[in-house]
Amino acid sequence: MPDLAQSDNQATAQRQPQQFLLPQAELWLWKQWLPTERAQAYFSRLQQELNWQQPQLWLFGKAVCIPRRQVWMGDAHCSYRYSGVTFQPEPWHPLVWQLTLWVNRQLKQQFNAVLLNLYQQGDDHMGWHSDDEPELGIAPDIASLSLGQSRRFDLKHKTADHQLSLMLEDGDLLLMRAPCQQFWQHRVPKQAKAGSARLNLTFRYIKSAP
Ligand SMILES: O=C(O)CCC(=O)C(=O)O
C-alpha cells in the first residue's frame, strides 16, 4: 500500500508529549497529534466507510451486546479473542493503514492490528479491563488515537490505591507503555454530557502463530 502524499505525511504534530510516570506504568500523551481539521476529516471518513458492528460477548455467563460499535482490522493472521469470542480481522482500510504507518513511525513500533471503537453517544462506554490477551504477548505497548468528541479515560492500579483520569480529545495520541497492562486497568465511562460521537483506534501488535 503506498504512503499518502507528502503533504499528508506532515500532518502529525512534532511537539513533545506529556509524560505520566506512574507506579509500574508509563504513559505518553501527544495532545492534538493530528491537527483539528485533519482529525475531523478522518473521523467522518471512518465513521461512514467502515463496517461497524455491535457483537455479543459472553460476560458472567450471559451473551450481551457491547455498549458501542467496533471493527477489528489488521494483517490477515491477526485473529483476536476476548470475552469468549474470536474476531477475524477486516482487511486494511487505506486510511487506517496510513494512520498505523504514522503511529508506528512516531512511536517506533510495529503495530499490525487496530481495534476501532465508535462511541455514538454518552451512554456508549467501555468497562474496566486490561489489554492483556495472550496474542499480545506478556508486555505489550498499546497506543490509542482519539477522534471526535472528548471523553474521559480512567486508569486504576489493580492492587494499589492509584488512579488517573485524562481527557482524551480530538487528535490526541496516547501510548501506554509496558508493563501498564499487567498492573493497571482502564475504561471509558458513560458521560451524560458527551453530546456527539467519538472514535478511537487502539493499535496492537499480534504475534504470528508459532
Ligand atoms: O476508547 C478508548 O479510549 C479506549 C479503548 C480501549 O480501552 C480498548 O480498545 O481496549
The ligand as an SDF file (V2000), in Angstrom:
LIG
                    3D

 10  9  0  0  0  0  0  0  0  0999 V2000
  -11.7130    4.2690   23.6420 O   0  0  0  0  0  0  0  0  0  0  0  0
  -10.6930    4.2990   24.3010 C   0  0  0  0  0  0  0  0  0  0  0  0
  -10.0640    5.3280   24.5320 O   0  0  0  0  0  0  0  0  0  0  0  0
  -10.1730    3.0330   24.9420 C   0  0  0  0  0  0  0  0  0  0  0  0
  -10.3640    1.8010   24.1150 C   0  0  0  0  0  0  0  0  0  0  0  0
   -9.8740    0.5940   24.8530 C   0  0  0  0  0  0  0  0  0  0  0  0
   -9.7410    0.6030   26.0550 O   0  0  0  0  0  0  0  0  0  0  0  0
   -9.5800   -0.6210   24.1280 C   0  0  0  0  0  0  0  0  0  0  0  0
   -9.7700   -0.6820   22.9000 O   0  0  0  0  0  0  0  0  0  0  0  0
   -9.1200   -1.5870   24.7830 O   0  0  0  0  0  0  0  0  0  0  0  0
  1  2  2  0
  2  3  1  0
  2  4  1  0
  4  5  1  0
  5  6  1  0
  6  7  2  0
  6  8  1  0
  8  9  2  0
  8 10  1  0
M  END
$$$$
